[in-house]
Structure formats: C-alpha cells, structure tokens
C-alpha cells in the first residue's frame, strides 16, 4: 500500500491518501490541544501510544461485533483504515460525572450516574462543538433517525465492552467520545480513536487520572499517565 499526498490534518492526526481509494493512512502526532484548541502543547510519545491503544481496543471491539474502520497497523504511529465520510457528530458516553457535565449540572466530579448518559455535539470547531439532540440532528440532516438509533446502540455496546475489558486492568471508564463514519457502501463504522485523548480513564482504586485531563488541568505526569495505560493494556 503506497502512501500518497496528505488529505487532512487535524489536532491529533494527519491523514494521507493511498493507492486504494477506499483506504487512507492515519499518522498520529504528539501535538496536544484542549478547550477547542485554546491550549496547545506536546505530549512526548503520545502519537505512538494513542495509535497502538486505539488499534488494540478497536480489534477487541471488532471481535465483539462492533464494525470499525481499522485495517492494519503499519508502524508505531501509522495505521491503514477504511476511508469514511465522518458523521458530523461527537458522541459522548458518560458513566460517572466529570468535566463539563459536572460544571453544567453542578454534580460533584466522581458521582456515579444512575444511568449511562449519551450526549451529542455537532462537530464544528468554529462554533465550539455545541451540544445538540436527536431533533437538531434530524432537522439539520446530519444523520437519519435510523442512523442515530444505530449509533446510540453501538455506543452503549462499546461502553459495556470497554468498561468490563478495562476493569481487568484496574481502569475505570468515566466517560469517552466516539465518532462514526460511513464507508463507500454506506455502512456505519466506528472511526477516529479510543485513547487517553478521547476517554477519561481513572485508576479503579486510587481514582488517579490516567488521561488528557492531566494536560488540561496542569496536573503534571502526563507522559507517565499515557505510558501507564499502554503498560496496563498491552504489558509494555
């Protein structure tokens, strides 16, 4: 598979065309951003860890019936994935109150929610990724009602699979962000990444934060936290 011209650069990844129109190459960067790009920095080795953790978890999900964009990891930072049209929604799945939910609803961080919560945000940096509901999504034509139902179903199943899988490594899944895309034949698959950038991971016993919150909140030990996730999941 030949790497061709760059077709996109986001905050955490670059995407390149390949000689197969249905396959792209994703290259993970060490750049870190928070608060919709207002805070910028570098987390050394982050690209390698996010690439490897994402691929590891996507393969686990694929084995358990979740279709993903993953094809093949070709280096520490680079992975071949199916080319998709991203559904312009961020799907946030919450098990325990943290971050913006705590602020918005005045719920102390760490409060276990009585039910898993799914939130949707419209993917648009200029607007600050505003929160939307199923009515907005249908009204704006971002996805059909059937597609939203499918995405919600996948998201809840991913939550169950990830939560129990991570528990074995003493990691508690607080909340996380997912993105979905459509392949050339219209199939909806899990895309983007599942990593300490997009999930809140806490140590099950000490509740120590093992994710990007360490960067967001200037807690220090950011690289160590990312490394710890790699070590616990993949023994490295």
Order of alpha helices (4+ residues) and beta strands (2+ residues): beta-beta-beta-beta-beta-alpha-beta-beta-beta-beta-alpha-beta-beta-alpha-alpha-beta-beta-beta-alpha-alpha
